[in-house]
Amino acid sequence: MKPTLLLITTLLAGATAAQQPLPVIKASSPNIAINDGGFYDAGAWTLSPKVRPDVYTADRTRQTKWVTFYTDIDSIRVKVEPGTRFNFVILYNGKDSCFTQIASAIPPQTPNTAAVTATDTIPFTVTAHSAIHAKALVNNKDTLNLHFDVGSFDFRFLRNIKTRIGKVNTLQMGTRTWNNPDVLATGNTAREMDGRFGWNLFEGKTVEIDYDHNRLLIHSQSPAHTKGYQRLKLDFIRSFVCVKGKFQLDNKDYEGSFLLDTGSDQAVILDSNWAGSRAAFGTLPLIRTAVLTDPRGVKYESRIVKAPRFALGKSTLHDVPAYILAGKSPVGFEINYLGNDLLKRFNTILDFKNDYLYLKPNKLFSGAWKERA
């Protein structure tokens, strides 16, 4: 049977559901492929008839894009803009109605009914392995060691911790409390940590990472005190927080996109394809070889080289150790990483409302690198 392509313009969830039937597509297999703004994933989704609705959160962007769901016999194409929700039904084997929603990663705007600017404070320490370590009180009784990982999403506990605690009703860090948060299991996290928390918990807010005073400040408004900071544009690639940076080698600039990975204790990690296509990186002095492990436990053989200069905006760092991965990227597409051995050298403001990054060198800026020749 030739798939039927339904061209759907943006509709807000529930706005018309009570007035007209939801669109329906058919499936005889539970496996769904998704094209999200040009990124195609053949195994992206599995039907779950008992979940109503089963929400697919589209990759974060402030641009209008199209998301297409492909069953084995049908398809539906949905226009996604910031704040939109679209509901439809996938009829599985002619009998099971799978109520499905495609949601923008950016929530709908709500009227600003209060003039009060709220700020939460989460104290932290920087561990010996460069992790941003915060204490979390779970269900008013269990204290966990979590680290803030801008390269991750949601709350994630080590599997044994998640099993022991069970349902999380409340989670408090500093003055901020989450009620009934979603918590996922993970097999790997920063050293000596019980889990981590990701950037998307602060969507639409401003997160200030103040290494001089060891505190995270979560502001409800855009930053007002940015004197002394430089401003860079944040990019979101497959919902990962990225920024442009460049190496300066032999009087030539090599610019690329770098994922902000505060969960890593390294300085820079380079994608094998990105570095391999630039011959200059093959001539850099070798520090040593090593094996890196990603949050899923997958190991990557790497070469650690010394790069003479790396620039973030107007700030230049010298003799930067850079891992060059061997094999495919951990996230499935070409991207480089900035770990917290580098990022901790800047007091950082992440404006997730306007998508800007503010950086100012701090007391750690001139400290020794973890990897030294």
C-alpha positions as CSV (number, residue, x, y, z in Angstrom):
1,M,0.0,0.0,0.0
2,K,1.4,3.4,-0.9
3,P,1.8,5.6,2.2
4,T,-0.5,8.5,2.5
5,L,1.2,11.7,3.4
6,L,-0.9,14.1,5.5
7,L,0.2,17.7,5.3
8,I,-0.7,19.3,8.6
9,T,-0.2,22.9,9.5
10,T,0.5,23.9,13.1
11,L,-2.3,23.2,15.6
12,L,-2.2,23.7,19.3
13,A,-2.8,20.6,21.3
14,G,-6.4,20.3,22.4
15,A,-7.5,23.5,20.6
16,T,-9.6,21.7,18.1
17,A,-9.6,18.2,19.5
18,A,-13.0,18.7,21.1
19,Q,-14.5,20.0,17.8
20,Q,-13.2,17.6,15.2
21,P,-11.7,14.1,15.1
22,L,-8.0,13.7,15.5
23,P,-6.1,12.7,12.3
24,V,-5.5,9.0,12.1
25,I,-2.7,7.0,10.3
26,K,-2.4,3.2,10.2
27,A,0.4,0.8,11.2
28,S,0.9,-2.9,11.2
29,S,4.3,-2.7,12.9
30,P,5.1,-1.1,16.3
31,N,8.3,0.5,14.9
32,I,8.1,4.1,13.8
33,A,10.7,6.1,11.8
34,I,11.0,9.8,12.3
35,N,12.4,12.6,10.2
36,D,12.9,15.5,12.6
37,G,13.8,18.7,10.7
38,G,16.0,16.7,8.3
39,F,17.4,14.2,10.7
40,Y,16.1,10.8,9.9
41,D,16.1,8.0,12.5
42,A,14.8,4.6,11.3
43,G,14.3,3.3,14.9
44,A,13.3,6.4,16.7
45,W,9.9,5.4,18.1
46,T,7.9,2.3,19.3
47,L,4.2,2.4,19.7
48,S,2.8,2.3,23.3
49,P,-1.0,2.0,23.2
50,K,-1.3,2.3,27.0
51,V,0.3,5.7,27.1
52,R,-2.1,8.5,26.4
53,P,-0.8,10.6,24.9
54,D,2.6,9.2,24.1
55,V,4.6,12.4,23.6
56,Y,7.5,12.8,21.1
57,T,9.4,16.0,21.9
58,A,10.9,17.4,18.7
59,D,14.6,18.5,18.7
60,R,14.9,22.0,20.1
61,T,14.9,24.9,17.7
62,R,13.3,28.3,17.5
63,Q,12.9,27.9,13.7
64,T,9.8,26.5,12.0
65,K,10.4,22.9,10.8
66,W,8.7,19.7,9.8
67,V,8.5,16.4,11.7
68,T,7.3,13.3,9.8
69,F,6.3,10.0,11.4
70,Y,6.6,7.0,9.1
71,T,4.8,3.7,9.9
72,D,5.3,0.7,7.7
73,I,2.2,1.6,5.7
74,D,1.4,5.3,6.4
75,S,2.9,8.6,7.4
76,I,2.0,12.0,8.8
77,R,3.9,15.3,8.4
78,V,3.5,18.0,11.0
79,K,4.7,21.6,11.1
80,V,6.4,22.4,14.4
81,E,7.0,25.9,15.8
82,P,8.1,26.9,19.3
83,G,5.3,26.2,21.8
84,T,3.2,24.0,19.5
85,R,1.6,20.7,20.3
86,F,-0.1,18.4,17.8
87,N,-2.2,15.4,18.6
88,F,-3.1,12.5,16.3
89,V,-3.8,8.7,16.5
90,I,-1.8,5.8,15.1
91,L,-4.2,2.9,14.6
92,Y,-2.1,-0.3,15.2
93,N,-3.3,-3.5,13.6
94,G,-6.7,-2.0,13.0
95,K,-7.7,-2.1,16.7
96,D,-5.3,-0.4,19.1
97,S,-5.5,3.4,19.1
98,C,-2.1,4.9,20.0
99,F,-2.8,8.5,21.0
100,T,0.4,10.4,20.0
101,Q,1.6,14.0,20.4
102,I,4.4,15.8,18.7
103,A,5.5,18.6,21.0
104,S,8.0,21.5,20.6
105,A,10.8,21.3,23.1
106,I,10.1,24.9,23.8
107,P,6.9,25.2,25.9
108,P,4.1,27.5,25.1
109,Q,4.5,31.1,26.3
110,T,2.5,32.0,29.4
111,P,1.3,35.5,30.2
112,N,3.6,37.3,32.6
113,T,1.2,38.0,35.4
114,A,3.9,38.9,38.0
115,A,6.5,41.6,37.9
116,V,8.6,39.7,40.5
117,T,12.0,38.4,39.3
118,A,12.7,35.0,41.0
119,T,16.1,33.5,41.5
120,D,17.0,30.1,42.9
121,T,20.4,29.3,44.3
122,I,22.0,25.8,44.1
123,P,25.3,25.6,46.0
124,F,28.0,23.4,44.4
125,T,31.5,22.3,44.7
126,V,33.9,21.4,41.8
127,T,35.2,17.9,42.3
128,A,38.8,16.7,41.7
129,H,37.4,15.5,38.4
130,S,35.9,18.9,37.4
131,A,32.3,17.9,38.0
132,I,29.8,20.5,39.2
133,H,28.6,18.6,42.3
134,A,25.3,19.6,44.0
135,K,23.6,17.9,46.9
136,A,20.0,16.7,46.2
137,L,17.4,15.8,48.8
138,V,15.0,13.2,47.4
139,N,11.6,12.5,48.9
140,N,12.7,14.5,52.0
141,K,14.9,11.7,53.2
142,D,17.6,10.5,50.7
143,T,20.6,12.7,49.9
144,L,22.2,12.1,46.6
145,N,25.3,13.5,44.9
146,L,24.3,14.9,41.5
147,H,26.3,16.8,38.9
148,F,25.1,19.5,36.5
149,D,25.8,18.3,32.9
150,V,24.9,20.7,30.2
151,G,25.5,17.9,27.7
152,S,22.7,15.8,29.2
153,F,18.9,16.0,29.7
154,D,16.5,15.5,32.6
155,F,17.4,13.8,35.9
156,R,19.3,10.5,35.6
157,F,20.3,8.3,38.5
158,L,22.5,5.3,38.5
159,R,20.4,2.2,38.0
160,N,21.0,0.8,41.5
161,I,20.1,4.2,43.0
162,K,17.0,4.5,41.0
163,T,15.8,1.0,41.9
164,R,16.5,1.7,45.6
165,I,14.7,5.0,45.8
166,G,11.7,4.1,43.5
167,K,9.2,6.8,42.8
168,V,10.6,10.3,43.1
169,N,7.9,12.6,44.5
170,T,10.1,15.6,45.3
171,L,13.7,16.5,44.6
172,Q,15.3,19.6,46.1
173,M,18.6,21.2,45.4
174,G,19.3,24.5,47.2
175,T,16.2,26.6,47.1
176,R,14.7,24.9,44.0
177,T,12.3,22.0,44.3
178,W,10.9,19.7,41.5
179,N,7.6,17.8,42.1
180,N,7.2,14.4,40.5
181,P,10.1,14.8,38.1
182,D,10.8,12.2,35.5
183,V,13.9,10.3,36.4
184,L,15.7,8.0,34.0
185,A,18.3,5.3,34.7
186,T,21.9,5.5,33.6
187,G,24.8,3.1,33.7
188,N,27.5,5.8,33.9
189,T,28.0,9.2,35.4
190,A,30.8,11.5,36.6
191,R,33.1,9.9,39.1
192,E,31.8,9.6,42.7
193,M,28.3,10.9,41.6
194,D,24.9,9.2,42.0
195,G,23.5,10.8,39.0
196,R,23.2,14.0,37.0
197,F,20.8,16.7,35.9
198,G,20.6,18.3,32.4
199,W,20.2,21.7,30.9
200,N,16.5,21.2,29.7
201,L,15.3,21.4,33.3
202,F,15.9,25.1,33.0
203,E,14.4,25.7,29.6
204,G,13.3,29.4,29.2
205,K,15.4,30.5,32.2
206,T,18.9,31.8,32.7
207,V,21.5,29.6,34.4
208,E,24.5,31.3,36.0
209,I,27.5,29.0,36.8
210,D,29.5,31.0,39.3
211,Y,32.8,29.2,40.0
212,D,34.2,32.1,42.1
213,H,31.4,31.6,44.6
214,N,30.5,28.0,43.9
215,R,26.8,28.5,43.1
216,L,24.3,27.9,40.4
217,L,21.9,30.8,40.1
218,I,18.6,30.1,38.2
219,H,17.0,33.3,37.1
220,S,13.5,33.7,35.7
221,Q,14.6,36.6,33.5
222,S,17.4,37.2,31.1
223,P,20.8,38.3,32.6
224,A,21.1,41.9,33.7
225,H,24.6,41.9,35.1
226,T,26.8,41.0,32.2
227,K,29.6,43.6,32.5
228,G,32.9,42.0,31.8
229,Y,31.3,39.0,30.0
230,Q,31.6,38.3,26.3
231,R,28.4,37.2,24.5
232,L,28.4,34.2,22.1
233,K,25.4,32.7,20.3
234,L,24.2,29.3,21.5
235,D,23.4,26.8,18.8
236,F,21.2,23.7,19.4
237,I,22.1,20.6,17.4
238,R,19.7,17.7,18.0
239,S,18.8,19.5,21.2
240,F,22.4,19.6,22.4
241,V,23.8,22.9,23.6
242,C,26.6,24.0,21.3
243,V,28.8,27.0,20.6
244,K,31.3,27.9,17.9
245,G,35.0,27.7,18.8
246,K,38.2,27.6,16.8
247,F,41.8,26.2,16.9
248,Q,44.6,28.5,15.7
249,L,47.2,26.3,14.1
250,D,50.1,27.5,11.8
251,N,48.5,30.9,11.4
252,K,45.2,29.4,10.3
253,D,41.8,29.1,12.0
254,Y,39.9,25.9,12.2
255,E,36.4,26.7,13.4
256,G,33.8,24.1,14.5
257,S,30.7,23.5,16.6
258,F,31.4,22.3,20.1
259,L,28.9,20.6,22.4
260,L,29.1,22.0,26.0
261,D,29.8,18.9,28.1
262,T,30.3,20.0,31.7
263,G,29.9,16.3,32.7
264,S,33.3,15.5,31.1
265,D,36.6,16.0,33.0
266,Q,38.5,16.5,29.7
267,A,39.3,19.9,28.0
268,V,38.4,19.2,24.4
269,I,37.2,16.1,22.5
270,L,37.3,16.1,18.7
271,D,35.2,14.2,16.4
272,S,37.2,11.7,14.4
273,N,35.8,12.8,11.0
274,W,36.2,16.5,11.8
275,A,39.8,16.2,12.9
276,G,40.6,13.6,10.2
277,S,39.5,16.0,7.4
278,R,41.9,18.7,8.7
279,A,45.5,17.6,8.1
280,A,47.0,20.0,10.6
281,F,45.6,18.0,13.5
282,G,47.6,15.0,12.4
283,T,50.8,16.9,13.1
284,L,50.1,18.0,16.7
285,P,52.4,16.6,19.4
286,L,51.1,13.4,21.0
287,I,50.6,13.5,24.8
288,R,49.4,9.9,25.1
289,T,46.7,7.4,24.0
290,A,43.7,6.8,26.1
291,V,40.2,5.2,26.2
292,L,37.1,7.4,26.9
293,T,33.8,6.0,28.1
294,D,30.5,7.8,27.3
295,P,27.4,7.9,29.6
296,R,26.1,4.6,28.0
297,G,29.4,2.8,28.9
298,V,30.7,2.7,25.3
299,K,34.4,3.0,25.1
300,Y,36.4,5.0,22.5
301,E,40.1,4.7,21.8
302,S,41.6,8.2,21.6
303,R,44.8,10.1,20.9
304,I,45.5,13.0,23.2
305,V,47.4,15.8,21.4
306,K,48.5,19.3,22.5
307,A,47.0,22.2,20.5
308,P,48.9,25.5,20.9
309,R,45.8,27.8,20.9
310,F,42.1,27.4,21.2
311,A,39.7,30.4,21.1
312,L,36.2,30.9,22.5
313,G,35.2,34.3,21.2
314,K,37.9,36.8,22.4
315,S,39.4,34.4,25.0
316,T,42.4,32.3,23.9
317,L,43.7,29.3,25.9
318,H,47.1,27.9,25.3
319,D,48.6,24.3,25.1
320,V,45.1,22.8,25.2
321,P,45.0,19.0,25.5
322,A,42.6,17.6,22.9
323,Y,41.3,14.1,22.6
324,I,40.8,12.9,19.0
325,L,38.3,10.1,19.0
326,A,38.7,7.0,16.9
327,G,35.5,5.7,15.3
328,K,31.9,7.0,15.2
329,S,30.7,9.9,17.3
330,P,28.9,9.0,20.5
331,V,25.8,11.0,19.5
332,G,25.6,9.7,15.9
333,F,26.6,12.9,14.1
334,E,29.7,15.0,13.7
335,I,30.3,17.2,16.7
336,N,33.2,18.2,18.9
337,Y,33.0,18.7,22.7
338,L,34.2,21.1,25.3
339,G,34.6,19.4,28.7
340,N,34.7,21.0,32.1
341,D,38.5,21.0,32.4
342,L,38.1,23.9,29.9
343,L,34.7,25.3,30.7
344,K,35.3,25.6,34.4
345,R,37.8,28.4,33.6
346,F,34.9,30.7,32.8
347,N,32.1,32.0,34.9
348,T,29.2,31.2,32.6
349,I,25.7,32.5,32.0
350,L,23.4,30.3,29.8
351,D,20.5,32.3,28.6
352,F,17.9,29.7,27.5
353,K,15.3,32.3,26.7
354,N,17.3,34.1,24.0
355,D,19.9,31.4,23.3
356,Y,23.1,33.3,24.3
357,L,26.2,32.2,26.2
358,Y,28.1,34.7,28.4
359,L,31.7,34.0,29.4
360,K,34.1,35.7,31.8
361,P,37.5,34.2,32.8
362,N,37.6,33.3,36.5
363,K,40.1,32.3,39.2
364,L,40.6,28.9,37.5
365,F,41.5,30.3,34.1
366,S,45.3,29.9,34.3
367,G,45.3,26.6,36.2
368,A,47.1,23.5,35.0
369,W,45.4,21.2,32.5
370,K,44.4,17.7,33.6
371,E,46.4,16.3,30.7
372,R,49.9,17.7,30.5
373,A,52.8,16.8,28.1
